């Protein structure tokens, strides 16, 4: 691969493009909120919240909510506190 394309691919792997709503859901997960609590706080349905959780798990290439938070913190997608 040309160096420019390799760099772009590496950036996307380290910093996947999460939507603003996915970031809000991820922040809720990081606060220890359940899907129901996140849905209530964001004014969206429980089913929609579950869809956002599944989407961000896929984008972060993780299998659990805990792993998603750990990876997001490590990559600087979210910050502690």
C-alpha positions, 0 to 999 in steps of 0.5 A, a space after each residue: 500500500 502507498 504510505 498515504 493510504 496506509 496512514 489513513 487506514 491506520 487512523 480509521 482503525 485507531 479512531 473510528 468515525 463514531 456518530 455524535 449519538 454513538 459518542 453520547 451512548 458510549 459516554 453513557 456506557 462509560 458512566 455505568 448506565 444501562 441501555 434503559 437509562 441511556 435511552 431515557 437520558 437521550 430521549 430515544 427508544 430502548 431499541 434504538 439505544 441497543 442499535 447504537 450500542 451494537 453499532 459502536 461495538 462493531 466500529 470499535 471491534 469489541 465484544 462487550 460494553 466494558 471493552 468498548 470503554 477501555 478501547 475508547 479511553 486507550 484511543 482517546 475517543 473519550 476521556 476519564 471523568 
